[in-house]
Amino acid sequence: MTQRQKYDVAAYIWPSYHYEPRMEHFWPEKDGEWYTVRRATSRFPGHVMPRIPLLGYQDEADPAVMRQHVKLAGDHGINTFVVDWYWYGGEPCFERQLNDGLIPALQGTDSKFYLMWANHQVDDLWNMHVDTKAKPVLYTGRVTRAEFEPMFNRIIEKYFRLDSYYRIDNKPVFSIFLIGAFVRGLGSPEAATDACQWMRRRMIESGFAGLHLQGITCGDHFSCGEPLTRLPIETAIEATGLDSATAYQFCMDGKSTGEYPAWADEAMSKIDRNEKRFGTFFPHVSIGWDNTHRNPSAGIEEVVTGSNPQAFEICLRRAKAYIDAHPKQAPLITINSWNEWTEGSYLLPDKEFGYGYLEAVRRVFSD
């Protein structure tokens, strides 16, 4: 097997570590979810909390901060960022990290970004003071066709035209988190088919080679985070005509607790199944899972234990081997995450492991 000369190693960004006025009721100190990170407590013996960032509690809407991050990523083999992108109530949310921080920081570099439309509902998940078993919906991620068209046209003009936007076969990549919510918002699988065909036409009309539409896997149904949108994967694939899929978090294709090696193996063992379902599947590696920050009642049942850079590196090599064995597809690997501090899955250096996770990526993917 011939090893590739270049890999597109893409880390997800959760863009909440800056002031977002619409979410101030969750994080009243006006520096985003650092509010929650600072207040984390240990829930069981050996539970390492709080997690302390070595670079400090930075404002990720600051271009100087993001230039530091882009360079740090590039020095360790990460050359792409997948930005969680939000749209609620007819307008964007959390966009300052992207517009003010990341995009200016990418200028003059070879690094890229693309959008993953995080179209899930907002309830009290981000409120560390409220038990998440009671979940009143504050914002819905579903959109109607009347809202979807101007939203997508805005994405075309604001992001797809940028030189730093990531493309496959010269087509901008647009990823959708919950395909089920997308279909239900439009009204039916048939309406989703029509909307996706419209998207592709709009891209051609706008001067692009086309659109690469990507879905996110989630067990046997596209239902994560929104139980009422359960939709069989086969129905969603047929309705949307996805060009590819990848994963967002190992716990979405497996369990939310356990020891890291077995937890990761369960999720990664589904790669071949996902390839058969989607035709093109880009492998994914998660660093860990710890959902106790935000949930006052959560304990070890929401924590993956035994996460460490060495175990993570084994998974990276497995993902790399898959890409090497599929030379006809783009060399894309996704990682959760660059900065998911409140879900226990981040590449940024911390007090416990230092730069260990970044160094693992560099050993696997950098010359």
N, C-alpha and C positions, 0 to 999 in steps of 0.2 A: 504494500500500500504506500503510495506517494504522499508525503506530508505537504499540505498547502503552504504557500509562502506568506499568506496573509489571512487573518481571521477578523471578522467584524464582531468584536466582543462588546455586547451592549448591556449596560446596567440601567435598570429602571430608576427613575427619580420620583420620589413622593414630594411634591412641591409645597410643603406646609411649613417650612422653617423660615418664614418671614411673616410680616403682618398682613393678614387678609381680613379686611373689615367685616365681611359677611360671616366670618367665623369667630368674631371677637367674644361671643358669648361662651364659646368653648375654652378659649385661651386669652384671658383678659389682660395678660401682661404685654400684649401686642408684639410678641416675637414668635408667634405661631406655636407649633406643638412642642417647642422646647419647654413650654409650661408644664406639659405632662412628663417629659423626660426627666426633668429635675425632681419631680415628686414621686418617682417610682420607688416602691418598697419591695423587699424580699418577701416572698409568699411561702417558702418552704426551705428546709436546710439545704445549703449549697446553691440557692438561687441568687445569682449575682445581680444585684440592683443597688443603686441606680447605675445605668450605663453612662460612662463619662467620656465625652468626645475629646480626643487629644488636641484637636484644632480649636476647641472652644465652642460656645453656643453661637454659631455664626449666622448672620443674616444672608440667606442664600439668594436674595434678590439683589445683592450687591455685586456688581460685575467684577470687582477686585477679588471678592471671595470666590466667585465662580471661575475666574481665571486660574486661581490657585487649584481649584478642584479639577478643572480640565487638564492642567499640566500634570497633576498628581495621577489622574487616571491614565493619561497618555504614557507617562513614564512606567506604568505597570501593565500596559497592554490593553487597556480599555479605551476604545476609540469611538464609541457610539453611546448615546444616551437615549433611552426610551422614556419620554416624559408623560407621566400620568396627567391627562388633560381633562378638565371638568367644564360642564355647561349646565347651569341651573337657572330656571326661570327666564329663559331667553337671553342670558348673558354668561360670559365666561367667569370662572372662579379659579383662584390660585395662579393666575397667569403671570403675575409680576416676576416670579422666580425665572420663568422662561423668557419673558420679554425684556426685562431689565437686567437679569443676571446671566443666564446661560447663553443666549444668542449673541450678545456682545462678546462674551468670553470665548466663543468658538471662532471668532474672526481671526484670520491669520494662522489657523491650525488646520490639520487634516481631519479633525474629529467632526462627527455628525450627530444629528438628533432626529428622532421622529416621534409622532404623537401616538399614544394609546388613549383613546377616548374612554375614560373611566366613568361609564354611564350607569353607575349604581346609585341607588337612593341614598340620601343622607338622613340618618336618624341620630340617636344619641351615642353611636359608636365612638365618636371622638371626644365625648364628654366623660372624663375620668371620674366624675362625681356621681354619675347615674348608672345604675345597674343596666347593662345592655340587654337584659332579658325583656325589658319593656321598651319597645322601639317605635315611638311615634315618628312618622315620616315628616321631615322638615323640608326636604327638597327631593324631587323625583328626577331620576336620570333619563326617564323615557321622554321621547320627543315625537310630536306628530310630524307629518310630512310638511305642513306649513311652517313649522319651526326648523325642521331639519335642513331644508334647502338653503335659507340664508345662513345658517350655521356653517354648512359645508362650503358655500361660496366664500365665506370669510376665511376659512382655513386655507382654501386655495390661494387667495390673494395675500394673506398675511404670513403663511408659513411655507407652502409647497414651492414657492418661487425662490426661496433662499438657497444659496449655494451650499449651505451647511445642512440642508435637509437630506436625510438618508433615502437612497433609491435602490431598488432591485430591478435590473434590466432597464434602467433609466426611468423607472416609474416610481413616484413617491409612495412610500409605505404608510398606510393608515391602518392602525390596529384598533379593534373594538373589544372592550373588556367583556360585556355581557351581550352576546348576540341575541339571547332570549328577550332581554329588555328592549333591544333595538327592534326586534320583530313585533313585539306586543305594542310598543309605542306607535308603530306605523299602522297597526291594526290587524295584520294577518301575514302569513308567509308570502302570499301573492303580492301584497303591498310592499313587503320588504324586497322582493325580487325586482319590482318596478323601480323602487328607490335606488337600489344598487346599480341597476342598468342606467338610471339617470346620472348617478355619480360618475360612472365610466364615460358616458357621453360628455358630461361637463368637463372632464379632464381633457378629452380630445379637443373639444371646442376651445379650451383655454390654452391650447398649445403644448400640452404634455403628451408623452408617448403612451400614457394610460395611467392606471391606478393599480397598485398592489394592495389588495384588501386582505388583512390578516385578522384571524380570530384568536381568542384565548381559550384554552381548554379548561374544563371544569367537570371532572368526573364523567358521568354518562349523560348529563343534562347541562345545558347552559343556564344555570340557575343560581350560581354563587351570589350570596348577598341579597337575593330578592326571590324568595321561595315561590311567589306567585307567577314567576316567569319560566317555570320548568318547560323546557322545549327539547325534544330529542335532538341529539347532535346531527343525525342524518337529515332531519327536517331543516335545521338551521343551515347546514352546508349547502343543501340543494336550493334553499330560498335565497341565500346571499351570494352564492358562487364564490366563496372564499378562495383566494390564491394560495394561502398558507395558514398555518397556525403555529403558535408557540404556547408556552405556559407562563403564568405569572408567579405562582408560588407552589412549592411542592405540596402544601397542605390542601390545595384545591384539587389535586389528583390523588390524594391520600388522606392521611390522618392529621390531627392537630396536636398529637402528643406522641411520645416514644423516644427512643434513642436515635440520634442522628443517622448512623449508618443504615439501620433498617428502614427508617422513615424515608431517607433519600432513595434507597434502593427500590422501595415500593413505587414511588413516583416515576423514577427513571425506567423502571421495567415496562412502563406503558408507552415508551417511545415508539416501538414498532407498531403497536396498535394505533397510535395517533397518526403514524405515517400512512397506514392503510386507509384510515378514515379521511384524512385531509389531502392526501397526495403529496404535499410538501409540508414537512414539519421541521421546525428549527428547535434544536435541543435547548433545554433550560436547566439551570442549576440554582438552587436556593441555598442561602448561607445558614438559615435557621428559622425558628418560629417561636415567638413569645408574645402572646396577646394579653398579658396581664397588666401592662401599663394603663390601658384605657378602661379596664373592667374591674370594678371593686370586688366582685365575687369570684373572679377567676383564680385558679390555682394551678397545680401541676397538670391538670387536664388540658390546659391551653399552652403548654410549654413543651418544646422539643429539647431534650437534654443531650449533653455530650457533643454539642456543636464545637468545632475547632478548625483551624486552617488546614490541618493535615487531612481530615476527612473530607473537607470541601475540595481540596486539590484532587483527590481521587475521583470525585464526581466531575470536575472540570476535564480531567483526562478522558473520562468516558464520553463526555459530550464532544470533545475534540475528535476522538476516534470515529464517532458517528459522522461528523462533518467530513472527515477525510475519506470515509467510505461512500460519500455522496457528492462527488466532484461536480455534478451537473447543477447543483443548487447553490444559492448564495452561501458564503461561509459564515452565517450568522448564528451566534450563540447568545441567549439572553440570561442575565443574572439578576436575581432578586437579592440585594438591591444596592444602589449606591448609598441610600440614606434612610432606610426604613427603621429608624431607631425604635419606634414604638411597636414594631412587630419583630424585633430581635433579628433582623436580617439586613446587614449593611456592610459595605466594603470600607467605608471611612474608618480611620484608625481610632481605637478606643483604649481605655486604660487597661483592659484585660489582656487583649492580644496584640496591642500596638498596631503595626502595619502588616500583621500576619496574613490577613485575607488578601490584601493587595499583592503581597509578595508571592502568594500562591498563584494568583493570576499571571504574574510576570514569569514565574518559572514555567508555566504551561504554554503561554501564548507569545511571549516576547522573544526576539532573537537574542 
